[in-house]
């Protein structure tokens, strides 16, 4: 049962207009002039109504013809639980109608209006008998994933009888943050053809925390996996391995997030049941991680041969279906990350945590919806949220520079899954790999090669975005050997030919030195921003600068971008130019100074850009101001310059 909207009760004038009555009248007058949804949000916490003595109530609509007060409905449910007999309910005007509350199966209560029944699945929580409330939670936790933190909060609330409706509703809100409850809501909306894109992103902060684990102290993904996430997963698996694995699989978005070792001590039958359940899902990361577990468990029991084949058929049995699912996932990830990056509270979380939460939620969206059910909904989804997503990734470059927003796409995700499958079976001897597995994997590899996307699978995943360590020692010798031609005679042509390898490997001292030499030469080279090759070279240089926090490279690339601004005629090229400026700003260690210098550079761009691109540039600046508070406070002049330039043209 969701929290309903609050409305003002109609009250008669008592004829006396005291100071308190006047204040109450004024507050009621202005509240009634607001849109109903806005007025409901303003008075939802009760402080306004208490301060001014305004009476409110929460009506619940049952179909088109009947509306009852929420408190009356909950009182009737309580009475039905106590007396075990149906209880009559009246409409909001107090009129008697053909409606009553009766107890249903399990923990349900049913509001019966004529021949229609409306279910209240959490009714047992309203019982005055503690064992009944405890039994409800026990049964609910068997089917729904709630983290230890929120279980503790729920347990504290139900220690006493939930006679306070506000407390009861808060408990219901907490119970509804489970991913299973999310799936039920989405499926109901889709079946009723009432789904909108924003409803795929819950506004409850606790949903995101419950989805993976609340962030406590970890500053990196690596430490988060070994601390907060490990604790949450251990608690979940201690309760129910099958359900815990199903929920955990939403976050199998990179190999390090698949807890292969945790399954070693669990019974084979339990693991088989968990993997069999995942084999029915449509989200490709869950299937990929499940196969990695299966390959690891194969030497333990030959029955993993069959379940592994089932998982592979679901994942790569039809490569067109896999690509469609990955397209759907890409759009969900762009929207999810954009939502988190603009959320007043969640945008303050570490970048790696937001990235993991968005990736996990995107798997939940795919699992809940199925692409064929919501195809029209997603036609322009990534376009609508694309800019906020794109800039949010770039603004995180100071802490998480290794993954680029251009790497979100179906081909990248397909290649990544196939690469992970290939890695999983490398631990097995050739003789141990089942023929059914080999046949399916061979077809998938052939598809990847035919579509020329093999290399994309070796790029970092979206959550593998932390700054890479400088390559040293024997590894540096290998990398420098592969880049010998570029290192011996740096040029834009050779950087374009070899420099992209830094996306896969990282950088060495020799590569950084070569990039510094090239950056110094940018001023004298016949550099054209209209040239895709030249822009790609700048993209490599800015990536190396962000990775190594090299100020020399970043300053030279920034100067090149500022000089190029007047020649940019295309909106996409201007977007790319802004992206390079943001990336280069990641070399400044102080956030305020970084925001100040970036704002000044964007102002220069706005003052010198051509009128044809100023409209889109102004839109980009507004997106940036919403994503970074410190930057947003300093972008006023740049936004004004872009608007004045358009008007002057």
Protein Blocks (a to p, Z undefined) as FASTA:
>chain_A
ZZddddddddddehiacfklmmmmmmmmmmmmpcfklmmmmmmnommmmmnopacddddd
ehjkbccdfklmmmmmmmmmmnopacddddfkopacdddddddehjbccddehjaccddf
klmmmpcbfklmmmmmmmmmmmpccdfklmmmmmmmmmpccfblklmmmmmmmmmmpfkl
mmmmmmmmmmnopacfklmpcfbfklmmmmmoccfklcbfklmmmmmmmmmmmmmmmmom
mlmmmmmmmmmmbfklpcfklmmmpcfklmmmmmmmmmmpmbfklmmmmmmmmmmmmmmo
mklmmmmmmmmmmmmmpmklmmmmmmmmmmmmmmmmmmmmmpmklmmpcfklmmmmmmmm
mmmmmmmnopmlmmmmmmmmmmmmmmmmmmmmmmmmmmmmmbcfklgcfklmmmmmmmmm
mmmmmmpcfklpcfklmmmmmmmmmmmmmnopmmmmmpccfklmcccdddehjllmmmmm
mmmmmmmmgcfklmmmmmmmmmmnopcfklmmmmmmmmmmmmmpccdfklmklmmmmmmm
mmmmmmnopaklmmmmmmmmmmmmmmpmbfklmmmmmmmmmmmmmmpmblklmmmmmmmm
mmmmmmmmcfklmmmmmmmmmmmmmmpmklmmmmmmmmmmmmmmmmmZZ
